[in-house]
Amino acid sequence: MQRNTKSFKSQVMLLIIFGLILGITLNIDFVLKRFSVLFAVLTPILIGCITAFVLNIIVTLFEKKLFDKSNNKIIQKTKRGLSILLAFVSMVLLSYILLNIIVPQVSKSLSVFINQLPHLFDVVRGELQKYANAYPSLQEKLQNGDFDTQAIIQKIAGTITSWAGGVLSILNSIFGILVNTVIAVIIAIYIVSSKEKLREQFDKLFKKIFTIKSNRKLYYILDLANDTFRAFFIGQFIEAIILGCLCTAGMFLFKFPYPAMIGSFVGVTALIPMVGAYIGCLFGFLMIFPVNPFMAFLFILFIIVLQQIEGNIIYPKVVGTSVGLPGLWVLVAIIIGGGLFGVVGILLGVPLMATLYKLIRDIVNDNAHELFDNKVTTKTDIKIERDITNINTESSIIEMDSK
């Protein structure tokens, strides 16, 4: 009888799931539209949670290294606020240094590029003219073509302006980004400053809703995800620093223009897994080309070699090992995450894949005792069971007193 009841419940659950999938499929346009609206509303909250996670890593580091050993009561009471302040000051200072390195050099390179653009057109046209005799159609186009560089520049500027949607649209977008950023920062500060209280509140909620076994499973998965994401962000940051330093050192060694500026930019874009260096390569090519076109193509070759070293040696060892994910699955996570959710998917795809990979690995190797054992094996389990026992004991005493 019990087996038939379980079988009936399973069949009902399957029918419900099938009905939901069918309903979503038949109304996919409506669902996607509602989902996009919901995602837009929740964007600052999601960004705030991600910012809080990264901020907490820096704040914890400051607390342990600077304040935990102090016996001063005032410092102990204010260490969280001081650590948050130091974390933001560090990030602002780092951003200021990078902008001071990158922005002036970009402005200078753009000025050189605009000034040399007419000369570059003449050089390209001259090179094409050499081969025009062998190709009559090309010679005719070159003779009849009107290469007015100033008109071309004006046309490009007009295209960019119209593509951007006008000044009002740009200002509106900037205002929206600023509002979301401010809200996200406020949420991140609140989460980090009161993380112990929030954890206590969620602990109480989970104890009321779930059983001890379900809590054990939930905490096991959350701890695994937390360790994986933490290791990923730290490893990604270290890998970006290594790649930026290698790029800068190599550019100084081979006497490329703007080594500090391009190396810094490559290091920043390297925060995007695997493909970030190629974004930096495009930027470096555009900056070097007006100064020396030949060196610009050599720079592409240099970045390809550096990217091979980074992709096959540095990234799998620093980030792949730190999150416990083989290099193949790192690449798969980037492709899937980037294809579905763009840059955010690229950044979060690797730790999500690593969490799933570790979970499946532990299940296959029978190491996930927290998911399947009914025994209390961890400190968290013991605490949960003790709390529930205390609650039951207090309830019994209250009932006896009422009688």
Contacts in CASP RR format, 6 or more apart in sequence:
PFRMAT RR
TARGET T0000
AUTHOR 0000-0000-0000
METHOD contacts of the structure
MODEL  1
MQRNTKSFKSQVMLLIIFGLILGITLNIDFVLKRFSVLFAVLTPILIGCI
TAFVLNIIVTLFEKKLFDKSNNKIIQKTKRGLSILLAFVSMVLLSYILLN
IIVPQVSKSLSVFINQLPHLFDVVRGELQKYANAYPSLQEKLQNGDFDTQ
AIIQKIAGTITSWAGGVLSILNSIFGILVNTVIAVIIAIYIVSSKEKLRE
QFDKLFKKIFTIKSNRKLYYILDLANDTFRAFFIGQFIEAIILGCLCTAG
MFLFKFPYPAMIGSFVGVTALIPMVGAYIGCLFGFLMIFPVNPFMAFLFI
LFIIVLQQIEGNIIYPKVVGTSVGLPGLWVLVAIIIGGGLFGVVGILLGV
PLMATLYKLIRDIVNDNAHELFDNKVTTKTDIKIERDITNINTESSIIEM
DSK
24 31 0 8 1.000
43 180 0 8 1.000
44 179 0 8 1.000
44 180 0 8 1.000
44 181 0 8 1.000
44 183 0 8 1.000
44 184 0 8 1.000
44 187 0 8 1.000
45 183 0 8 1.000
45 184 0 8 1.000
45 187 0 8 1.000
47 180 0 8 1.000
47 181 0 8 1.000
47 184 0 8 1.000
48 183 0 8 1.000
48 184 0 8 1.000
48 185 0 8 1.000
48 187 0 8 1.000
48 188 0 8 1.000
48 191 0 8 1.000
49 187 0 8 1.000
49 188 0 8 1.000
49 191 0 8 1.000
51 184 0 8 1.000
51 185 0 8 1.000
51 187 0 8 1.000
51 188 0 8 1.000
52 187 0 8 1.000
52 188 0 8 1.000
52 189 0 8 1.000
52 191 0 8 1.000
52 192 0 8 1.000
53 229 0 8 1.000
53 230 0 8 1.000
53 233 0 8 1.000
54 233 0 8 1.000
55 84 0 8 1.000
55 87 0 8 1.000
55 188 0 8 1.000
55 189 0 8 1.000
55 192 0 8 1.000
56 191 0 8 1.000
56 192 0 8 1.000
56 195 0 8 1.000
57 230 0 8 1.000
57 233 0 8 1.000
57 234 0 8 1.000
58 83 0 8 1.000
58 87 0 8 1.000
58 90 0 8 1.000
58 91 0 8 1.000
59 80 0 8 1.000
59 83 0 8 1.000
59 84 0 8 1.000
59 87 0 8 1.000
59 192 0 8 1.000
60 83 0 8 1.000
62 82 0 8 1.000
62 83 0 8 1.000
62 86 0 8 1.000
62 87 0 8 1.000
63 79 0 8 1.000
63 80 0 8 1.000
63 83 0 8 1.000
66 79 0 8 1.000
66 83 0 8 1.000
66 86 0 8 1.000
67 75 0 8 1.000
67 76 0 8 1.000
67 79 0 8 1.000
67 82 0 8 1.000
67 83 0 8 1.000
68 79 0 8 1.000
70 76 0 8 1.000
70 79 0 8 1.000
75 82 0 8 1.000
80 192 0 8 1.000
80 193 0 8 1.000
81 193 0 8 1.000
84 189 0 8 1.000
84 192 0 8 1.000
84 193 0 8 1.000
98 264 0 8 1.000
98 268 0 8 1.000
101 260 0 8 1.000
101 261 0 8 1.000
101 264 0 8 1.000
102 261 0 8 1.000
102 264 0 8 1.000
102 265 0 8 1.000
105 258 0 8 1.000
105 260 0 8 1.000
105 261 0 8 1.000
105 287 0 8 1.000
106 261 0 8 1.000
106 287 0 8 1.000
109 258 0 8 1.000
109 286 0 8 1.000
109 287 0 8 1.000
109 290 0 8 1.000
109 291 0 8 1.000
112 290 0 8 1.000
112 291 0 8 1.000
113 286 0 8 1.000
113 289 0 8 1.000
113 290 0 8 1.000
114 153 0 8 1.000
116 290 0 8 1.000
117 149 0 8 1.000
117 152 0 8 1.000
117 153 0 8 1.000
118 149 0 8 1.000
120 290 0 8 1.000
120 293 0 8 1.000
121 147 0 8 1.000
121 149 0 8 1.000
125 142 0 8 1.000
125 147 0 8 1.000
128 138 0 8 1.000
128 142 0 8 1.000
129 139 0 8 1.000
129 142 0 8 1.000
131 138 0 8 1.000
132 138 0 8 1.000
132 139 0 8 1.000
132 142 0 8 1.000
133 139 0 8 1.000
164 170 0 8 1.000
191 198 0 8 1.000
206 215 0 8 1.000
206 218 0 8 1.000
207 215 0 8 1.000
207 384 0 8 1.000
207 387 0 8 1.000
207 388 0 8 1.000
210 218 0 8 1.000
212 376 0 8 1.000
212 381 0 8 1.000
212 384 0 8 1.000
212 385 0 8 1.000
212 388 0 8 1.000
213 374 0 8 1.000
215 380 0 8 1.000
215 381 0 8 1.000
215 384 0 8 1.000
216 370 0 8 1.000
216 371 0 8 1.000
216 378 0 8 1.000
216 380 0 8 1.000
216 381 0 8 1.000
216 384 0 8 1.000
217 370 0 8 1.000
217 371 0 8 1.000
219 370 0 8 1.000
219 378 0 8 1.000
219 380 0 8 1.000
220 368 0 8 1.000
220 370 0 8 1.000
220 371 0 8 1.000
221 355 0 8 1.000
221 359 0 8 1.000
224 355 0 8 1.000
224 358 0 8 1.000
224 359 0 8 1.000
225 351 0 8 1.000
225 355 0 8 1.000
228 323 0 8 1.000
228 324 0 8 1.000
228 351 0 8 1.000
228 354 0 8 1.000
228 355 0 8 1.000
228 358 0 8 1.000
229 351 0 8 1.000
229 355 0 8 1.000
231 322 0 8 1.000
231 323 0 8 1.000
231 324 0 8 1.000
232 319 0 8 1.000
232 322 0 8 1.000
232 323 0 8 1.000
232 350 0 8 1.000
232 351 0 8 1.000
232 354 0 8 1.000
233 351 0 8 1.000
234 322 0 8 1.000
235 318 0 8 1.000
235 319 0 8 1.000
235 322 0 8 1.000
236 271 0 8 1.000
236 273 0 8 1.000
236 319 0 8 1.000
237 271 0 8 1.000
238 318 0 8 1.000
239 270 0 8 1.000
239 310 0 8 1.000
239 314 0 8 1.000
239 315 0 8 1.000
239 318 0 8 1.000
239 319 0 8 1.000
240 267 0 8 1.000
240 268 0 8 1.000
240 270 0 8 1.000
240 271 0 8 1.000
241 267 0 8 1.000
242 314 0 8 1.000
242 318 0 8 1.000
243 266 0 8 1.000
243 267 0 8 1.000
243 270 0 8 1.000
243 277 0 8 1.000
243 306 0 8 1.000
243 310 0 8 1.000
243 314 0 8 1.000
244 263 0 8 1.000
244 264 0 8 1.000
244 266 0 8 1.000
244 267 0 8 1.000
244 270 0 8 1.000
246 306 0 8 1.000
246 309 0 8 1.000
246 310 0 8 1.000
247 262 0 8 1.000
247 263 0 8 1.000
247 266 0 8 1.000
247 267 0 8 1.000
247 303 0 8 1.000
247 306 0 8 1.000
248 259 0 8 1.000
248 260 0 8 1.000
248 262 0 8 1.000
248 263 0 8 1.000
248 264 0 8 1.000
250 256 0 8 1.000
250 259 0 8 1.000
250 302 0 8 1.000
251 258 0 8 1.000
251 259 0 8 1.000
251 262 0 8 1.000
251 263 0 8 1.000
251 299 0 8 1.000
251 302 0 8 1.000
252 259 0 8 1.000
254 298 0 8 1.000
254 302 0 8 1.000
256 262 0 8 1.000
256 288 0 8 1.000
256 295 0 8 1.000
256 298 0 8 1.000
256 299 0 8 1.000
256 302 0 8 1.000
257 287 0 8 1.000
257 288 0 8 1.000
257 291 0 8 1.000
257 292 0 8 1.000
257 295 0 8 1.000
258 284 0 8 1.000
258 287 0 8 1.000
258 288 0 8 1.000
261 287 0 8 1.000
262 280 0 8 1.000
262 283 0 8 1.000
262 284 0 8 1.000
262 287 0 8 1.000
262 288 0 8 1.000
262 299 0 8 1.000
265 280 0 8 1.000
265 283 0 8 1.000
265 284 0 8 1.000
266 277 0 8 1.000
266 280 0 8 1.000
266 281 0 8 1.000
266 283 0 8 1.000
266 284 0 8 1.000
266 303 0 8 1.000
269 276 0 8 1.000
269 277 0 8 1.000
269 279 0 8 1.000
269 280 0 8 1.000
269 283 0 8 1.000
270 276 0 8 1.000
270 277 0 8 1.000
270 310 0 8 1.000
271 347 0 8 1.000
272 279 0 8 1.000
272 343 0 8 1.000
272 346 0 8 1.000
272 347 0 8 1.000
273 315 0 8 1.000
273 319 0 8 1.000
273 330 0 8 1.000
273 334 0 8 1.000
273 346 0 8 1.000
273 347 0 8 1.000
273 350 0 8 1.000
274 311 0 8 1.000
274 315 0 8 1.000
274 330 0 8 1.000
274 331 0 8 1.000
274 334 0 8 1.000
274 346 0 8 1.000
275 334 0 8 1.000
275 346 0 8 1.000
277 303 0 8 1.000
277 306 0 8 1.000
277 307 0 8 1.000
277 310 0 8 1.000
278 303 0 8 1.000
278 307 0 8 1.000
280 303 0 8 1.000
281 299 0 8 1.000
281 300 0 8 1.000
281 303 0 8 1.000
281 304 0 8 1.000
281 307 0 8 1.000
284 296 0 8 1.000
284 299 0 8 1.000
285 296 0 8 1.000
285 297 0 8 1.000
285 299 0 8 1.000
285 300 0 8 1.000
288 295 0 8 1.000
288 296 0 8 1.000
288 299 0 8 1.000
289 296 0 8 1.000
315 327 0 8 1.000
315 330 0 8 1.000
316 326 0 8 1.000
316 327 0 8 1.000
316 330 0 8 1.000
319 330 0 8 1.000
319 350 0 8 1.000
320 326 0 8 1.000
320 327 0 8 1.000
320 330 0 8 1.000
320 350 0 8 1.000
320 354 0 8 1.000
323 350 0 8 1.000
323 351 0 8 1.000
323 354 0 8 1.000
324 354 0 8 1.000
324 357 0 8 1.000
324 358 0 8 1.000
325 333 0 8 1.000
325 350 0 8 1.000
325 353 0 8 1.000
325 354 0 8 1.000
325 357 0 8 1.000
329 353 0 8 1.000
329 354 0 8 1.000
329 357 0 8 1.000
330 350 0 8 1.000
330 353 0 8 1.000
332 353 0 8 1.000
333 349 0 8 1.000
333 350 0 8 1.000
333 352 0 8 1.000
333 353 0 8 1.000
333 354 0 8 1.000
334 346 0 8 1.000
334 349 0 8 1.000
334 350 0 8 1.000
336 349 0 8 1.000
336 353 0 8 1.000
337 345 0 8 1.000
337 346 0 8 1.000
337 348 0 8 1.000
337 349 0 8 1.000
338 345 0 8 1.000
338 346 0 8 1.000
338 349 0 8 1.000
339 345 0 8 1.000
341 348 0 8 1.000
359 368 0 8 1.000
361 367 0 8 1.000
362 368 0 8 1.000
362 371 0 8 1.000
363 371 0 8 1.000
369 375 0 8 1.000
369 377 0 8 1.000
370 377 0 8 1.000
370 378 0 8 1.000
370 381 0 8 1.000
376 382 0 8 1.000
376 385 0 8 1.000
END
